[in-house]
Amino acid sequence: MRIYSHPACLLHDPGPGHPETIARLQNVIEALRTAFPTLDWHSAPLATREQLARVHTRELIAAVLDTAVAQAVRLDEDTVLSAGSAQAALHASGAAIAAVDALCTGEITRAFCAVRPPGHHATAGTAMGFCLFNHVAVAAAHALAAHGLVRVAIVDFDVHHGNGTQAIFENDSRVLYASSHQSPLYPGSGMEVERGLGNVFNAPLPPGSNATLFRAAWSERLLPAIDAFAPELVLVSAGFDAHRLDPLADMNLEAEDYRWLGAELGRLADRHAGGRLGSTLEGGYSLTALRECSVAYLSGLGAS
Ligand SMILES: [Zn+2]
């Protein structure tokens, strides 16, 4: 298992009291280092503007990269641009791209990007929901454009719907988007009827949902849809905020549920994609849950 991360991801500072803290990533990194002494740690490169422009508008790229930030700038109610945010976001997208390169050239079969800020709410032209650039979308577009893939699955188990990822690919049948999320909850999208070109699969779950409902949604609906698509590459938006301790949502998952889904996704990638599976950290706002769940998920994927 290869891990991509970069110290610059700790420079994005949304300010005091914001749930998307620097400590989140510090805890994930420390937990993974402690649990898995043999992980292969790599430094994440910077994404280029050209790579970002495959999914983002020139205006959004300029707003994030070219704003002179003396003090933090608020892009919306909860999305902040601080002095270190551009470097953090560039290394986070760069991590996901480097993972795709290493997966597609056969160097590795599993990667996890330990990065922040998260990405799946960012649309083509709008930074929102703590997200500046949509790293997983940038990575999927890179797999299509630079490696010539024609079937990429994006799996999103963050407790929030990945509205940005869905909007970017809902008219591109080369990408399948499958998401489980709490509903109702921010950002309000992700209903079952949202199907794109038939390449979008949403499993909204009611507040209070436990392992039984979560696992049924994946076993009976989402995993069979991805199986039928037979992806050449599986990319995962790995958010751990459906854990029962998470302060921003009301689901009741345990770390064990992430181990289970990691193992299921690993087997799915083995069946169709030569094992190629790259995950990127999204949300998760309980430090205890983040530590337990990231370790459990990676262990489900075969890390040791
Ligand atoms: Zn989330």
Boltz pocket constraint, residues with backbone or C-beta under 6 A from the ligand:
constraints:
  - pocket:
      binder: B
      contacts: [[A, 158], [A, 159], [A, 160], [A, 239], [A, 241], [A, 282], [A, 283], [A, 284]]
      max_distance: 6.0
